[in-house]
Amino acid sequence: MNSWLEKGDALAAKTIPSEMPKILLTTLKQPLGVVAGNSSVEFPRVDSRLEIAPALISGNTVIFKPATLTPFTGARVIQVFEQAGIPAGVLNMIVGSGSR
């Protein structure tokens, strides 16, 4: 499996040759801003990383809600990202049942 950083390279802008002479097509991918993500009860660690890492690599701020039954796993995942050097306020976590 490729590393997260290698997957992040796929999000970079690309220049594509055009069928018309002397014309280049450029894709520019920009962050959305704030992205919300959640995880399932079955695979909370894996789901958390699959939600959080691509959003952060893309330059977004993330609000993450772990599954109601696994809040401590979600908190540990957040802690790992913080230990990796994510700036304060870029990755946030909320908890609750979500029934209201």
LUMNU-803043 format. One record per residue (C-alpha): residue number from 1; residue in three letters; chain; x, y, z. Coordinates in pm, 1 decimal, decimal comma, always signed. Layout:
# residues N
<NUM; "Ala"; "A"; <X; Y; Z>>
...
***
This chain:
# residues 100
<1; "Met"; "A"; <+0,0; +0,0; +0,0>>
<2; "Asn"; "A"; <+124,2; +349,7; -81,1>>
<3; "Ser"; "A"; <+197,7; +593,2; +198,2>>
<4; "Trp"; "A"; <-44,5; +878,6; +273,7>>
<5; "Leu"; "A"; <+202,9; +1129,5; +132,4>>
<6; "Glu"; "A"; <+219,0; +942,8; -197,5>>
<7; "Lys"; "A"; <-160,3; +948,2; -209,8>>
<8; "Gly"; "A"; <-143,5; +1321,8; -142,8>>
<9; "Asp"; "A"; <+62,0; +1367,9; -460,6>>
<10; "Ala"; "A"; <-241,3; +1248,4; -656,1>>
<11; "Leu"; "A"; <-423,7; +1557,4; -532,2>>
<12; "Ala"; "A"; <-171,4; +1797,8; -683,8>>
<13; "Ala"; "A"; <-246,6; +2014,0; -986,6>>
<14; "Lys"; "A"; <-174,2; +1851,2; -1321,5>>
<15; "Thr"; "A"; <-109,3; +1983,1; -1670,1>>
<16; "Ile"; "A"; <-262,4; +1778,5; -1948,1>>
<17; "Pro"; "A"; <-180,4; +1816,5; -2318,4>>
<18; "Ser"; "A"; <-469,1; +1941,2; -2530,4>>
<19; "Glu"; "A"; <-577,7; +1824,5; -2872,3>>
<20; "Met"; "A"; <-541,7; +2185,8; -2986,3>>
<21; "Pro"; "A"; <-186,8; +2303,2; -3063,0>>
<22; "Lys"; "A"; <-17,4; +2541,4; -2818,3>>
<23; "Ile"; "A"; <-289,2; +2487,5; -2554,2>>
<24; "Leu"; "A"; <-238,0; +2322,8; -2217,4>>
<25; "Leu"; "A"; <-514,0; +2220,0; -1980,0>>
<26; "Thr"; "A"; <-439,2; +2267,2; -1611,2>>
<27; "Thr"; "A"; <-631,7; +2126,8; -1319,6>>
<28; "Leu"; "A"; <-608,8; +2316,6; -994,8>>
<29; "Lys"; "A"; <-740,4; +2145,2; -686,1>>
<30; "Gln"; "A"; <-820,6; +2372,9; -393,7>>
<31; "Pro"; "A"; <-920,1; +2294,2; -34,4>>
<32; "Leu"; "A"; <-1288,1; +2303,7; +54,5>>
<33; "Gly"; "A"; <-1222,5; +2469,4; +390,3>>
<34; "Val"; "A"; <-1386,7; +2277,1; +672,3>>
<35; "Val"; "A"; <-1460,9; +1908,3; +622,7>>
<36; "Ala"; "A"; <-1668,8; +1687,3; +853,6>>
<37; "Gly"; "A"; <-1590,2; +1319,0; +895,1>>
<38; "Asn"; "A"; <-1712,0; +1032,5; +1109,1>>
<39; "Ser"; "A"; <-1615,3; +672,4; +1181,4>>
<40; "Ser"; "A"; <-1802,8; +347,1; +1217,0>>
<41; "Val"; "A"; <-1815,4; +119,8; +1520,3>>
<42; "Glu"; "A"; <-1674,9; -176,8; +1326,6>>
<43; "Phe"; "A"; <-1340,6; -26,1; +1220,8>>
<44; "Pro"; "A"; <-1294,6; +301,1; +1411,3>>
<45; "Arg"; "A"; <-916,9; +333,3; +1367,1>>
<46; "Val"; "A"; <-915,3; +257,1; +996,5>>
<47; "Asp"; "A"; <-1222,3; +467,1; +921,1>>
<48; "Ser"; "A"; <-1078,4; +759,2; +1116,7>>
<49; "Arg"; "A"; <-757,8; +764,1; +916,8>>
<50; "Leu"; "A"; <-942,3; +723,4; +587,3>>
<51; "Glu"; "A"; <-1159,9; +1023,9; +674,4>>
<52; "Ile"; "A"; <-897,8; +1251,9; +828,6>>
<53; "Ala"; "A"; <-573,1; +1203,2; +635,3>>
<54; "Pro"; "A"; <-695,2; +1283,2; +281,2>>
<55; "Ala"; "A"; <-878,3; +1591,9; +405,2>>
<56; "Leu"; "A"; <-568,9; +1720,7; +585,3>>
<57; "Ile"; "A"; <-341,5; +1643,3; +289,9>>
<58; "Ser"; "A"; <-579,1; +1845,9; +72,1>>
<59; "Gly"; "A"; <-536,2; +2147,7; +299,8>>
<60; "Asn"; "A"; <-870,2; +2133,4; +479,2>>
<61; "Thr"; "A"; <-959,1; +2178,0; +844,4>>
<62; "Val"; "A"; <-1135,2; +1870,5; +984,2>>
<63; "Ile"; "A"; <-1413,6; +1826,0; +1237,0>>
<64; "Phe"; "A"; <-1418,9; +1458,3; +1327,7>>
<65; "Lys"; "A"; <-1693,5; +1269,3; +1512,5>>
<66; "Pro"; "A"; <-1603,2; +917,4; +1623,2>>
<67; "Ala"; "A"; <-1872,2; +652,3; +1658,6>>
<68; "Thr"; "A"; <-2071,8; +693,4; +1980,0>>
<69; "Leu"; "A"; <-1953,0; +355,5; +2112,1>>
<70; "Thr"; "A"; <-1582,4; +420,1; +2040,0>>
<71; "Pro"; "A"; <-1499,0; +776,6; +2150,3>>
<72; "Phe"; "A"; <-1170,0; +677,5; +2313,7>>
<73; "Thr"; "A"; <-1040,9; +521,9; +1992,4>>
<74; "Gly"; "A"; <-1126,2; +845,4; +1813,5>>
<75; "Ala"; "A"; <-948,4; +1046,9; +2081,8>>
<76; "Arg"; "A"; <-637,8; +830,1; +2041,4>>
<77; "Val"; "A"; <-639,2; +878,6; +1664,4>>
<78; "Ile"; "A"; <-658,0; +1257,1; +1716,2>>
<79; "Gln"; "A"; <-373,4; +1232,3; +1966,6>>
<80; "Val"; "A"; <-156,4; +1051,0; +1712,3>>
<81; "Phe"; "A"; <-215,7; +1323,4; +1454,4>>
<82; "Glu"; "A"; <-129,8; +1589,7; +1713,9>>
<83; "Gln"; "A"; <+192,9; +1405,6; +1801,7>>
<84; "Ala"; "A"; <+274,6; +1406,1; +1430,8>>
<85; "Gly"; "A"; <+264,2; +1786,0; +1437,4>>
<86; "Ile"; "A"; <-81,9; +1889,6; +1318,5>>
<87; "Pro"; "A"; <-125,9; +2255,1; +1425,4>>
<88; "Ala"; "A"; <-384,2; +2335,7; +1692,9>>
<89; "Gly"; "A"; <-731,9; +2395,3; +1552,7>>
<90; "Val"; "A"; <-673,5; +2213,4; +1224,1>>
<91; "Leu"; "A"; <-810,3; +1880,1; +1350,0>>
<92; "Asn"; "A"; <-1103,6; +1892,3; +1591,9>>
<93; "Met"; "A"; <-1316,6; +1622,0; +1751,2>>
<94; "Ile"; "A"; <-1675,5; +1630,1; +1876,7>>
<95; "Val"; "A"; <-1855,9; +1349,2; +2058,9>>
<96; "Gly"; "A"; <-2219,4; +1269,0; +2128,2>>
<97; "Ser"; "A"; <-2508,6; +1053,8; +2021,6>>
<98; "Gly"; "A"; <-2611,9; +1276,1; +1732,2>>
<99; "Ser"; "A"; <-2979,1; +1210,3; +1802,7>>
<100; "Arg"; "A"; <-3081,6; +1576,3; +1817,8>>
***
